Amino acid sequence: MSPVSRVRSLVRRRLAPLAGLAIAVLCAGQAPAGSRVEDLLAKMTLEEKIGQLNLVSGHHAVTGPYTRSDVRSAILKGEAGALFNVYGAEYTRGLQEMAVWQTRLGIPLLLGFDVLHGYRTIFPVPLAQAASWDLEAIEQSERISATEASAAGVNWIFSPMVDMSRDPRWGRVVEGAGESAWLGSRIAEARVRGLQGKSLAAADSVAACVKHFAANGATEGGREYSGGDISERALRETQLPPFKASVESGARCIMSAFNAVDGVPGVANDRLLRDILRREWGFRGIVVSDFGAVEELTVHGVADTATDAARQAFRAGTDIDMESRTYVSQLAALVRSNAVPISEIDDAVRRILQLKEDLGLFEDPYRRSVPAREASLVGNGSHFDAARTLAEKSMVLLKNERNTLPFPIAVKRVAVIGPLADAKADTLGPWAANGQPEDAVTLLGGIRRVLKVMAEDADIAFSSGGSIDRSSPADIAAAVKIAARADVVVLALGERSTMSGESASRASLDLPGDQMALARAVLALGKPTAVVLFNGRPLTIEDLDKEAPAILEAWYPGSAGGLAAARILFGLAEPQGRLPMTFPRSVGQIPIYFDQRPTGRPAGDQPKPYTTGYQDVGPRPLYSFGHGLTYTSFFLGAPRLDQPVLKQGGAVTVSVDVMNTGPRTGTAVVQLYIRHKVAKVSRPVKELKGFARVTLPPGGVGVAKIPLAEGDLAFWQPEGRFAPPEGGQISVMTGLDSDQLKATVLEYQPRDVTRQASN
Ligand code: BGC
């Protein structure tokens, strides 16, 4: 290094901490926010602009083969307006300093990361969170995730994943909110609110990036990265609503998808990105491609060269290229040859700079990179408690014959068996950001903690019973041996966490390996036994359901998950979860979901020829959408309407009397479904439109009140717009799951018939 550059570098290092202040002072009194963006834009060269459209991965990349960048040299060359997979207050501060002090215009960086269910404190996986049906708790978990991630310098989070899927073979159902577009939309809103906070500029706020636009979950056969053939109706009514809800909640970023819709990959799909997202919905944020997806346009066979891929993706509306480096290598020439108008480049850069402005990065690029904040906020004890509470709310009691659960707390001998009983990484789940397996409390750890306090001299024996893939006869014998001596048995079964998530499609949804043989051998002892399942998707567990007296679905429950499960098993917490996704009896039933469309030949309770279904398996799922038992019982009255007629622009309130008829305090999740009796297009047999949580002590009586507005009746009309029907009867159904419902009828009269008659 020359003496001059040494001095410059020294000055920079010394002055770096003051950089934010310097920028603030330089900009104070100047033009109002917004024109900073224009001022900068006016000074930028074409190459500097294109640098802003490039997103480069740091060394923690996990999801694609393209990582080839040295982030520091990319910053110095002005080729990286944004980085991802970089975190840590000190490290990110260094990167921001480099961008601010060692590039010509000193533009700070967007720093992204996949924080899907926690940064260091890991909450239950998103599918599990959806099972909580608790929007406030989900929002709070996102607030905590944003607080932790932003304290590590992250300002942009690739979440929520709002893809709708009705196929549990697809591993990514673990990242979503299940099969209901209505519930998925409400959860998407809660997540965006939680991540972005009240002000995006706050040090603990991040920009949410909603993914993967669109129809990434409409796979064929559950195969990863495959696009399904999807109708306009399915796109509008099932796939798009959670995206629209996110945009309406102010989400600042959308990730365009790998998969094709109607033959055009999401990343280059101008109908999705320009017509629907920007024109119809008025989205003004940024669009980033999925990992390497711009370059993959050539593999899809819609672009013949990288140049063509860059042109198509950019002109369709993908502002930022994630990791394929196609924009940095191709866009400048495309602009020079007039294949891409500079005005479109300017628009994209303007949106990115505006986001940086709104995140407060120009004012203080280091506000999220303060080591002391990171030390006090990341992994904070109160965050662990919130993770435990949400895990308790997320777990679904699928079966509980003869009140096997809760186990008596004064138990003497407990056998804890199974390959997932003490599996720390699997307790966290497949996409655990910066979560550390050593932080996780496993089920065995949780049972030890609970019984240490509640039953000090309890004897807890553990046997893994083999691995997830294989149990030898000796493994099974060792498990049976400890079970035979126990008063109660806990069997922890399921999938390794890497069997769910991206690139984790499965053709069989049975318990992997020899776990069913292990379960049979242990269950044959006839001991009070509870199976605790750890998995990221609905599994086909009909045999287990026949043989096990109690089954608790724990999903991948996160850092505090084992403690939450133990507290439920021993009655210190109530099971509260309800399934957000149907459990099929066999893979052959897929896709199976609650809001299926009617057929002219519906299945009855008894098999009958020439009705819909199969010869070799019944029409019903193993566990329906919305199913979940409690440790108490509830009586629900029929739904009552505060007015029998819904007028134009109006709303009604649906009330349901709820009584806790059992021995313990519990929470009823009263669900509201509707069905249009007659409409221009056949409507689903039921559609979820609301719910209310009612917690009652034994003998307690309450009323669930659920609003139903005219907008809830709207569907995609044949003429191509969302609108309610012209009028008619709506069946309003309520119950504790999507299967056992009581109904009443609502008249929908958008026009005043009395006035019309007298005219
Ligand atoms: C995934 C995205 C993720 C991205 C960055 C991709 O492979 O599909 O969900 O945000 O990688 O990690």
Residues whose N, C-alpha, C, O or C-beta is under 5 A from the ligand:
A	BS01	BGC	T63 D114 F158 D290 F291
